[in-house]
Amino acid sequence: MTDINDVRQVVGSEFVVGEGTRAFLLGSIAGPQDLGILAGYTSSYATGINASGRVIGYSERAVGGGPQPRAFFVEKGRMTDLGILPGGTSSKATGINSAGQVVGWADGAGGGLTAFLYSNGNMSNLGGLPGSSGGEANAINDSGQIVGFSWVGGIGSLSKRAFLYSGGKFTDLGTG
C-alpha cells in the first residue's frame, strides 16, 4: 500500500503471476481493481490518490538493461500517459493535490533528473534549487506549493537539500 485518501480508498501495487507487477485501487467491497499498464510497458505502480479518487503512478519497461518509468494518472478507470520532458525518456509521478495537479521527476535533454509539474494537460520542467544539478518534486498541496529535493555541490561534496517551490520561486529548506 502506498497511499490512502479521506474516503479510505487505498492504492498500491502487487505482483500478479503471469502478468508482472500491477497498480491497484482498493476501496469497494468488490476487492482490488487492477488499474492496468500503459501500452508498451510491462508493469505499473500506484504512488498516490487524491480526495476525488484520481490515482497517480508510473508504468515501467526494461530498456538497455535498466528500468524506464513513465508517469500516469487514472481517472474513472481511464489511464492517461503524462508524457516526458523534451529530450527525455523517463518520468515518475509522486504527488497529487485535490485539483489534480501532479508532481514528480523526469529526465530531460541534459540527462539529469528534474522536478516537474503536470497541470491542465501540460508537463512543465521546474528544475531545482539555483546552482543544483537537478531535483525531484515529492508532494503538492492544495495551494500549489511543492516540496522536494535537489542535489547541490560538486563531486565529493554533493548534498541533498530540501526545497519549497511556491509562486514560481524555490526556497532552500536545508538538509534533513
N, C-alpha and C positions, 0 to 999 in steps of 0.2 A: 504494500500500500504506500502511495506517495503523497496523497493529498485528500482532504475531505472538505466539503462546503457546509454551510449552515443548515442545509436540509438533509444532511447525512448521506449525501452521495459521495462515494469513495472511488478513487481511481488508482490504478496500479498496472502492473504487468505480470504475466505468468507465462511459463513455458508450456506449450501445447505440443504433445508428441505428434510428430509428423508435420507440424506447421511452424515451429520455432516460437520465439517469444512474441506475445501479442498484448497490446494495450487493452484494458478493460474498464468498464464503468459498472459499479455495483450500487444500486440504490432502490431496487424494487424487489418484490418478493419473487420475481421471475429468475433471480440469480444474476451472475455476471453477464454483461453484454460485451461481446467481442467488438472492439472499435475498428478492426481492420488494419490494413497497412497501405502506404502509398504505392501506387503502381511502380513496378520495377525494383521494389525493396523487399527484404526478406524478413524483417521483424519490426515491431513497433513498441514504444514505451510511453505510457501516460505520465506526465510530470506535474500536472496541476488541473484544477477545476475552479470555476468561479461560481457565484451565487445562482446564476441562471442555468448552470449545468453545461456551459461551454468548456470542453476539455482541450488541453494543450499537451503536446509531447513531440516525439520525433520517431521517424522510421529510420531504419539503418540497413545498409548493404555493405558487403566487403568489396573494397576497391584497392588494388595494389597491396594486398596482404593486411590492410587495416580497415577499421570501420569508417563509413562515411554516413553521418547522420543528416536528416532533412526534417526541419520543423513543420508541424501541422497543428491545426485546430479541428475539433469535431463539434458540430452544432446540429442538433436534431438528426443525428445519425449520419450526417454527411461530413466526410473528411476532406479538408482543404489544405493543399500544399502552400506553406507560407513563402517558399522560394529561398533564394540565396542572394547575397550581395554581388554587385558586378565584379567579375573576375574570380569569384569564389566557387567552392564546391560543396560546402557543408554549412548547416545551421542547426541549432538546437533551442527549442522553446523552454523557458524555465519559470516564467511568471505571467500571471494574467490578472487583470482587475475586473471590476463589475461592468465597465464599459466595453470590455472585450479587447482592450489594448494588451498586446503580448510583448514580452521582452525575452531576451536570451543572448546567445552569442552566435557569431558566424565568422567564417574566414573571408577575407577579401583578396583583392588583386595582389597585395603585398605578402600574402601567405600567413600573416599572424591573425589571431583571434581578436574580434572587436565586438563591443556591445551593440545590440540592435533594438529598435522599437518597431513593432508592426502595428499600424493603425490605419483604419479606413482603406484596407487593401494594399498598403504600401509598406515595404520594409525599409527603414532608414538606418544608416550607419551612424551610431552615436560616438564611436571611437572609445576613448578612455580619458583618464586624467592627463592634463598637459604634461608633455615630456615622457609619457608612458609608451610602452611597446605594444599596447593593446588592452583589452578589457573584456569582462563578461558581466552582463546585467542579470541579476538573480530574481528580483521582485519589483512589482509596481503597485502602488496604492491607488485608491480611487481619486486622488488629487493629481495623479500622473507623475508623482515623484518616484524615481527609480533608484534602487540600491544595487551595488555590485562591487567588483574589484578590478584593479588594474595592476600591471607589473611595471614597476618603476626602477630605474637604475640600469647598470650595465653588467657585463659578465663578471661574476664573482661578488656582485653587490645587488643583485636583483631582489626586490622585495615586493610582496603582495600588499597593496594598500586599498582599503575600502573607500568607496565613493558614494555620494548622493548626487543624482542628476535631477535638477529641478529648474524650470524656467529657462531651459537651454544652456545651463551652466553646470559644470562639475564642481563639487566641493570635496576636498580630500578629508576623509574621516580618520585617517591614520591606519596603523597596523593593528591587528586584532589579537 
